[in-house]
Amino acid sequence: MKMNVFYAAAMSLLLCGSQTFAQNNAVHGEKHCPANTGERIKMKAERVTDRLMLDDQTAARFKPMYESYLKELQECRTECPRIKQDAANVNRLSDKELEKRFKEHLKNERKRLDIRENYYAKFSKILTQKQVMTVLYPKRHGHRHSHATVRQDDDNRLIQDFVNERREIREHHRMRFEADGKQGK
């Protein structure tokens, strides 16, 4: 009996404590998840500078350059059409629309490549080549895909293939049904 009372009291304290903790996070949420893109860019520049372990003089030259690099990439990202979503909706879009979106996507990719080439030259003046690669390709630097990632990509591809196949079957049946309806009249 005493243990049940103890457990009930402990659970109520934990629940009250978790609610106040959640409220504190909501109040101070701006610090952890900035709503402003400029603040996010500055925070990322700080993290990258810390990761690269730059001295004060190099960090002072690197941060503004890296922030402008991120801003330019962000502008490209907002202009870029969603080509992967278009690939899933191939049957719904016209050829002209697909061609237009693909050309816009290629133009945007060229722009991103030009930005990377431009900043590669700038970063190379103050950083080592390993640091430049870490800055320009932060997620891919020195890492190969893990087997789990490859397996997950394969699973996603299989699921997408299955969904596309079902769509094609549904479309075939719809067209056949419409053709049968027209012949019956």
Residue pairs with C-beta under 8 A, 6 or more apart in sequence:
25 32
34 40
34 43
37 74
41 67
41 70
41 71
41 74
42 67
44 70
45 63
45 66
45 67
45 70
46 63
48 66
48 134
48 135
48 138
49 59
49 62
49 63
49 66
51 134
52 62
52 127
52 131
52 134
52 135
54 62
54 127
58 126
58 127
61 126
62 123
62 126
62 127
65 119
65 122
65 123
65 126
66 135
69 115
69 119
72 115
73 112
73 115
76 108
76 111
76 112
76 115
79 104
79 108
79 111
80 104
80 105
80 108
80 109
81 101
81 104
81 105
81 108
83 101
83 102
83 105
86 93
86 98
86 101
86 102
88 160
88 164
90 98
91 167
91 168
91 171
93 101
116 136
119 136
120 132
120 136
123 131
123 132
123 135
123 136
124 132
127 135
133 141
134 141
145 153
